[in-house]
Amino acid sequence: MNSKANESLNLELLAAPPQAASGPTPQAIVQAMPHYALIARAIGVLCDAAASSGTQATPSQPPSLSDLAQALGLSPSHLQRVFQAWAGVSPKRFAQFLSKERALAELRSGATVLEASHAAGLSSSGRLHDLLITWEAMTPGEARQGGAGLRLQWGWAATPVGWGLCALSPRGVCHLSLSDTPNPAHEQEMRSLWPQAQWVHEESAVAQVLEQAFANKPRAHLLLRGSPFQLKVWEALIRTEPGRVLSYSELARRCGQPTAARAVGTAMASNTVAVLVPCHRVIRESAEIGQYRWGPVRKQALQVWEARQRLVGD
């Protein structure tokens, strides 16, 4: 397929309306966003409780619905409604998902499943996801030009975890950052990465892309810029299964460099496409949440958001 055909195909993908059953509607995403501030506060209370429990000889149970509601200054019934509206699960189920014990068990089971699938000659369980999130790399020459000749559409749109700032090229999504509010500093950082590009403010196109990014089955084509090693790490991340977590060392193994966990962490820190290059799925071997460019609380919220279908079914 020639370059013009490729460009046409990618533009069609970006503009295509989501399938009716693929995920939340734009209205649902907008309605979910106001709840995120409360969800973030709840994560903070639950994490503080878990940290306190970890210093005790016998770990305590997560806060009850009443205790959590009191800490947040809400009625238990209102808190229950907010959690159900945002993630489709109760605060208790939410707290169980955030527990270190659950994360450690998932790290162990994830590695076992991967080893078994490789032994059987099978592709990863995220194979369908591989087909829905596709990507291509800029050439070194293109990267040195700083976006010269590129027409980038950009804008802010509501997401379930705050506001998303997105840049779209004719060849795919090339930037996505997350913030509590539209932030000019984020815009300046984005523009500095593509200083020679032509910028066109187009929030309707951005809203469509972010709707697809947060669907139950995310769909997007990405234009990535990085070193060969960074691209290898980002590709391995794209191939991970939504709603699951893995460790830095496990990601290094998936990249074919099992001793490069530290370098993997550095490559993740360089990622400027949130959610679609899913750095939020990687946690420490100890099950600690670890660092995240857009905040550790948002990292945990993204993990719950991706796992919500599985949590409801458990």
C-alpha positions as CSV (number, residue, x, y, z in Angstrom):
1,M,0.0,0.0,0.0
2,N,1.4,3.4,-0.9
3,S,1.9,6.3,1.5
4,K,-1.2,8.2,0.4
5,A,-3.3,5.1,0.9
6,N,-1.8,4.5,4.3
7,E,-2.6,8.2,5.2
8,S,-6.1,7.8,4.0
9,L,-6.6,4.6,6.0
10,N,-5.3,6.2,9.2
11,L,-7.5,9.3,8.8
12,E,-10.5,7.0,8.3
13,L,-9.6,5.2,11.5
14,L,-9.3,8.4,13.5
15,A,-12.6,9.7,12.1
16,A,-14.6,6.5,12.3
17,P,-17.5,6.5,14.8
18,P,-17.1,3.9,17.6
19,Q,-19.2,0.7,17.4
20,A,-22.3,0.9,19.5
21,A,-21.2,-1.8,21.9
22,S,-17.5,-0.9,22.0
23,G,-17.6,1.2,25.2
24,P,-19.0,4.3,26.9
25,T,-20.7,7.0,25.0
26,P,-19.3,10.5,24.8
27,Q,-22.1,11.5,27.3
28,A,-21.0,8.7,29.7
29,I,-17.4,9.9,29.6
30,V,-18.4,13.5,30.3
31,Q,-20.6,12.3,33.2
32,A,-17.8,10.2,34.5
33,M,-15.2,13.0,34.6
34,P,-16.8,15.0,37.5
35,H,-16.6,11.9,39.6
36,Y,-12.9,11.5,39.1
37,A,-12.0,14.1,41.7
38,L,-13.8,12.1,44.3
39,I,-12.4,8.8,43.0
40,A,-8.9,10.3,43.3
41,R,-9.6,11.4,46.9
42,A,-10.9,7.9,47.7
43,I,-7.8,6.3,46.3
44,G,-5.7,8.6,48.5
45,V,-7.7,7.5,51.6
46,L,-7.5,3.8,50.7
47,C,-3.8,4.0,50.0
48,D,-3.1,5.7,53.3
49,A,-5.1,3.0,55.0
50,A,-3.1,0.3,53.2
51,A,0.2,1.9,54.1
52,S,-0.9,2.1,57.7
53,S,-2.0,-1.5,57.7
54,G,1.4,-2.5,56.3
55,T,3.2,-1.3,59.4
56,Q,1.0,-3.5,61.7
57,A,1.8,-7.1,62.7
58,T,-1.6,-8.2,61.4
59,P,-2.9,-6.4,58.3
60,S,-6.2,-4.8,58.8
61,Q,-9.2,-4.7,56.5
62,P,-9.8,-1.8,54.1
63,P,-12.0,1.0,55.5
64,S,-15.7,0.2,55.5
65,L,-18.1,2.1,53.2
66,S,-19.2,4.1,56.2
67,D,-15.6,4.9,57.3
68,L,-14.6,5.8,53.7
69,A,-17.7,8.0,53.3
70,Q,-17.0,9.8,56.6
71,A,-13.4,10.5,55.5
72,L,-14.6,12.0,52.3
73,G,-17.4,14.0,53.9
74,L,-20.2,12.1,52.1
75,S,-23.1,9.9,52.9
76,P,-22.5,6.2,52.3
77,S,-25.3,6.0,49.7
78,H,-23.9,8.9,47.7
79,L,-20.4,7.4,47.7
80,Q,-21.8,4.1,46.6
81,R,-23.6,5.8,43.7
82,V,-20.5,7.6,42.6
83,F,-18.4,4.4,42.5
84,Q,-21.1,2.6,40.6
85,A,-21.4,5.4,38.1
86,W,-17.6,5.7,37.5
87,A,-16.4,2.1,37.5
88,G,-19.5,-0.1,37.9
89,V,-18.2,-1.6,41.1
90,S,-18.7,-1.0,44.8
91,P,-16.2,0.9,47.0
92,K,-15.4,-2.5,48.7
93,R,-14.6,-4.1,45.4
94,F,-12.6,-1.1,44.4
95,A,-10.5,-1.3,47.6
96,Q,-9.9,-5.0,47.0
97,F,-8.6,-4.3,43.5
98,L,-6.1,-1.7,44.9
99,S,-4.7,-4.1,47.6
100,K,-1.1,-5.1,47.4
101,E,-2.0,-8.8,47.9
102,R,-4.1,-8.7,44.7
103,A,-1.4,-7.0,42.8
104,L,1.3,-9.5,43.9
105,A,-1.0,-12.4,42.9
106,E,-1.6,-10.9,39.5
107,L,2.1,-10.3,38.9
108,R,2.7,-14.0,39.7
109,S,-0.2,-15.3,37.6
110,G,0.6,-13.0,34.7
111,A,4.1,-14.3,34.4
112,T,2.9,-17.9,34.6
113,V,0.3,-17.4,31.9
114,L,2.8,-15.7,29.6
115,E,5.3,-18.6,30.1
116,A,2.6,-21.2,29.4
117,S,1.4,-19.4,26.2
118,H,4.9,-19.1,24.9
119,A,5.5,-22.8,25.6
120,A,2.4,-23.7,23.7
121,G,3.4,-21.5,20.8
122,L,0.4,-19.2,21.3
123,S,0.3,-15.4,20.9
124,S,-0.5,-13.3,24.0
125,S,-4.0,-13.0,25.4
126,G,-4.0,-9.4,24.2
127,R,-3.9,-10.5,20.6
128,L,-7.2,-8.7,19.7
129,H,-5.9,-5.6,21.4
130,D,-2.8,-5.8,19.1
131,L,-5.1,-5.4,16.1
132,L,-7.0,-2.4,17.5
133,I,-4.0,-0.4,18.7
134,T,-1.5,0.0,15.8
135,W,1.5,2.2,15.5
136,E,4.3,3.4,13.2
137,A,7.5,5.2,14.0
138,M,8.9,8.5,12.7
139,T,12.2,8.1,10.8
140,P,15.2,9.8,12.5
141,G,15.2,12.4,9.7
142,E,11.6,13.3,10.4
143,A,12.3,13.5,14.1
144,R,15.2,15.9,13.6
145,Q,12.9,18.2,11.6
146,G,10.7,18.9,14.7
147,G,7.4,18.3,12.9
148,A,8.2,20.5,9.9
149,G,5.5,19.9,7.3
150,L,3.2,18.3,9.8
151,R,-0.3,19.6,10.3
152,L,-1.3,18.7,13.9
153,Q,-4.8,19.0,15.2
154,W,-5.0,19.5,18.9
155,G,-7.4,20.1,21.8
156,W,-8.6,19.2,25.2
157,A,-11.4,16.8,25.9
158,A,-13.0,15.2,28.9
159,T,-11.9,11.7,30.0
160,P,-12.9,9.5,32.9
161,V,-9.6,10.4,34.6
162,G,-9.6,14.2,34.1
163,W,-8.8,16.2,31.0
164,G,-6.9,14.9,28.1
165,L,-4.7,17.0,25.8
166,C,-4.2,15.3,22.4
167,A,-2.3,16.0,19.2
168,L,-3.3,14.2,16.0
169,S,-1.3,14.0,12.8
170,P,-2.5,12.6,9.5
171,R,-0.6,9.4,10.5
172,G,-2.0,9.0,13.9
173,V,-2.1,10.1,17.5
174,C,1.3,11.6,18.5
175,H,0.6,13.1,21.9
176,L,-1.7,12.5,24.8
177,S,-1.3,13.9,28.3
178,L,-3.6,14.0,31.3
179,S,-4.4,16.7,33.7
180,D,-6.9,17.7,36.4
181,T,-7.8,20.8,34.5
182,P,-6.8,22.2,31.0
183,N,-3.3,23.4,31.7
184,P,-1.3,25.9,29.5
185,A,2.0,24.3,30.8
186,H,0.9,21.0,29.2
187,E,0.2,22.8,25.9
188,Q,3.6,24.4,25.9
189,E,5.3,21.1,26.6
190,M,3.4,19.5,23.7
191,R,4.3,22.3,21.3
192,S,8.0,22.1,22.3
193,L,8.1,18.5,21.1
194,W,6.9,19.5,17.7
195,P,8.2,23.1,17.3
196,Q,8.0,23.3,13.5
197,A,4.5,21.8,13.1
198,Q,1.4,23.7,12.0
199,W,-1.1,23.6,14.9
200,V,-4.8,23.6,14.3
201,H,-7.2,23.8,17.2
202,E,-9.8,21.0,16.6
203,E,-11.5,19.8,19.8
204,S,-14.2,17.7,18.0
205,A,-11.6,15.5,16.4
206,V,-9.8,15.1,19.7
207,A,-13.0,14.2,21.5
208,Q,-13.7,11.4,19.0
209,V,-10.2,10.0,19.5
210,L,-10.3,10.1,23.3
211,E,-13.7,8.5,23.2
212,Q,-12.2,5.6,21.3
213,A,-9.1,5.6,23.6
214,F,-11.3,5.0,26.7
215,A,-13.7,2.5,25.1
216,N,-13.9,-1.1,26.3
217,K,-11.9,-2.1,23.3
218,P,-9.7,0.9,22.6
219,R,-9.0,1.8,18.9
220,A,-6.3,4.1,17.6
221,H,-3.3,4.4,15.3
222,L,-0.2,6.0,16.8
223,L,2.7,8.0,15.4
224,L,5.6,7.4,17.8
225,R,9.0,9.1,18.0
226,G,11.8,7.5,20.0
227,S,15.0,5.5,19.9
228,P,14.9,1.9,18.8
229,F,14.9,0.7,22.4
230,Q,12.2,3.1,23.4
231,L,10.0,1.9,20.5
232,K,10.6,-1.7,21.5
233,V,9.5,-1.0,25.1
234,W,6.4,1.0,23.9
235,E,5.4,-1.8,21.5
236,A,5.7,-4.4,24.3
237,L,3.4,-2.2,26.4
238,I,0.9,-1.9,23.6
239,R,0.8,-5.7,23.5
240,T,0.0,-6.1,27.2
241,E,-3.5,-7.0,28.1
242,P,-5.9,-4.2,29.3
243,G,-6.9,-4.6,33.0
244,R,-3.8,-6.5,34.0
245,V,-0.5,-5.3,35.6
246,L,3.1,-6.5,35.1
247,S,6.4,-5.6,36.7
248,Y,9.3,-3.7,35.2
249,S,11.4,-6.9,35.0
250,E,8.6,-8.7,33.3
251,L,8.3,-6.0,30.7
252,A,12.1,-6.1,30.2
253,R,11.8,-9.9,29.5
254,R,9.0,-9.2,27.0
255,C,11.4,-6.8,25.3
256,G,14.0,-9.6,25.0
257,Q,16.3,-7.9,27.5
258,P,15.7,-9.4,30.9
259,T,18.5,-7.4,32.7
260,A,17.3,-4.0,31.4
261,A,14.6,-3.3,33.9
262,R,16.1,0.1,34.8
263,A,16.4,1.1,31.1
264,V,12.8,0.0,30.6
265,G,11.8,2.4,33.3
266,T,13.6,5.2,31.6
267,A,11.9,4.5,28.3
268,M,8.5,4.5,30.0
269,A,9.3,7.9,31.6
270,S,9.9,9.2,28.0
271,N,6.5,8.2,26.8
272,T,4.3,11.1,25.8
273,V,1.2,9.1,24.7
274,A,-0.8,8.3,27.9
275,V,-3.3,5.4,28.0
276,L,-2.7,4.2,24.5
277,V,0.9,3.4,25.3
278,P,-0.1,2.0,28.6
279,C,2.7,2.7,31.1
280,H,0.1,2.7,33.9
281,R,0.0,-1.1,33.7
282,V,3.5,-1.5,35.0
283,I,4.2,-1.6,38.8
284,R,7.1,-2.5,41.0
285,E,8.0,-6.1,41.9
286,S,6.9,-5.3,45.4
287,A,3.5,-4.4,44.0
288,E,4.1,-0.7,44.9
289,I,2.4,1.5,42.4
290,G,5.6,3.2,41.2
291,Q,6.0,6.5,39.4
292,Y,3.8,7.8,36.6
293,R,4.2,10.9,34.5
294,W,0.7,12.0,35.1
295,G,0.5,11.1,38.8
296,P,0.4,7.8,40.8
297,V,-3.3,8.3,41.8
298,R,-4.3,8.6,38.2
299,K,-2.2,5.5,37.4
300,Q,-4.3,3.5,39.9
301,A,-7.5,5.0,38.6
302,L,-6.6,3.9,35.1
303,Q,-5.9,0.4,36.2
304,V,-9.4,0.2,37.8
305,W,-11.0,1.8,34.8
306,E,-9.5,-0.8,32.5
307,A,-10.4,-3.7,34.8
308,R,-14.0,-2.6,35.5
309,Q,-15.6,-5.1,33.2
310,R,-13.6,-8.0,34.8
311,L,-14.3,-6.7,38.3
312,V,-18.1,-6.7,37.6
313,G,-17.9,-10.2,36.4
314,D,-15.8,-11.6,39.3
